[in-house]
Amino acid sequence: MSSERKSHWEKIYHGKATNEMSWYQPKPITSIRIIEDLKVAKSARIIDVGGGDSLLVDHLLDLGYTNITVLDISEKAIQSAKNRLGTRANNVHWIEADVASFTPHHQYDFWHDRAAFHFLIDIEEIDFYVSTVSSAISVGGFLVIGTFSLGGPKKCSGLEIQQYSSQSMFEVFKSNFDRITCTTVEHITPVGSTQEFVFCSFQRNDLA
Ligand SMILES: C[S@@+](CC[C@H](N)C(=O)[O-])C[C@H]1O[C@@H](n2cnc3c(N)ncnc32)[C@H](O)[C@@H]1O
């Protein structure tokens, strides 16, 4: 794990409430809509990568999902989510790891990443991520990635990010994934500014 990257995120989360973060969403509507549209089984092995203290896990538990993992580089973010969930946190698997060096121990049926993948700007780390999802997602399983779009910000939390269009995101994942759909959405931050995201969903093919 890159210690510089980890300490950056621990600082970002230090002393801040969940709803003060620019990426905060009381209900991650786009992600939930995609999960419903894809008819993801309630028993599906789901991972939210860079989930941080996102409320997606709360909503997934409410919807009856039974096998949820949240991975984040920040211990503070994970602790904040656990504190919010109380005893319900015991029904979730928590992984503190840098996705840029993470080796999953088993496969997932649904991999979700909102605003974590776009922090990987080094080609080797992007390749590592692609190789990880290609082996970690079961054949027929889904990959959903949300990043800042070409019309979105160029930085987040003081870090450079890689913007994507639906086409450029497809180019990254196309060797092992079929594109299902892409959508551009505007996120309104807690201070009222707008950030444009592109969300794409893919299905793992069996061509590997
Ligand atoms: C912009 S926030 C988005 C949080 C959450 N996905 C959401 O939509 O509310 C980015 C999150 O990714 C985490 N993160 C950033 N780089 C990471 C990495 N290389 N590995 C794992 N987590 C990472 C951060 O700690 C933070 O929680």
The ligand as an ORCA input file, in Angstrom:
! r2SCAN-3c Opt
* xyz 0 1
  C     -14.078     10.626     -3.642
  S     -14.205      9.439     -2.381
  C     -15.616      8.480     -2.888
  C     -16.194      7.662     -1.758
  C     -17.366      6.774     -2.153
  N     -17.032      5.868     -3.236
  C     -18.575      7.590     -2.521
  O     -18.974      7.576     -3.688
  O     -19.147      8.208     -1.618
  C     -12.851      8.369     -2.805
  C     -12.677      7.206     -1.840
  O     -11.744      6.304     -2.390
  C     -10.790      5.965     -1.401
  N      -9.560      5.680     -2.146
  C      -8.815      6.541     -2.866
  N      -7.801      5.904     -3.458
  C      -7.908      4.597     -3.094
  C      -7.149      3.440     -3.377
  N      -6.060      3.494     -4.141
  N      -7.548      2.261     -2.837
  C      -8.638      2.197     -2.045
  N      -9.395      3.271     -1.742
  C      -9.039      4.449     -2.261
  C     -10.719      7.157     -0.476
  O     -10.253      6.834      0.813
  C     -12.171      7.616     -0.485
  O     -12.913      6.956      0.512
*
